[in-house]
Amino acid sequence: MNMYLGDYSHFTNIHDLDKAVGQHRGENRPKINNTDDDILEMIHRHSVKSGAAHLRHETIEKGIGKSNSTVRRSLRKLNRLGIIDRIHYIHPDMGGLGANIYAIKPF
């Protein structure tokens, strides 16, 4: 379990996280497509233990079967709609950019 991810979480328990995801889906259904929803679900699944997800674009691509540009476009949309926070992560051991951290926002 990645304890540092808890620093980026907006939730103290899984129930509140699940509720926020459901509310975001309900409110934004007309604005998000199936790809956006698949990415939200992947972030949600990876956030269950720590409250946030540390995912590479390539991991998301493989997980949902979409191209890099499609994944990036959907992530920007989810961020713009206020559903997720995207945190650029600097890997402390490597001194460079690592995979982004995604945190689902409260509704």
PyMOL commands that set and color helices and strands:
alter all, ss='L'
color gray80, all
select helices_A, chain A and resi 3-8+14-28+34-47+57-64+68-80
alter helices_A, ss='H'
color red, helices_A
select strands_A, chain A and resi 53-55+84-87+90-91+96-97+100-104
alter strands_A, ss='S'
color yellow, strands_A
deselect
rebuild
show_as cartoon
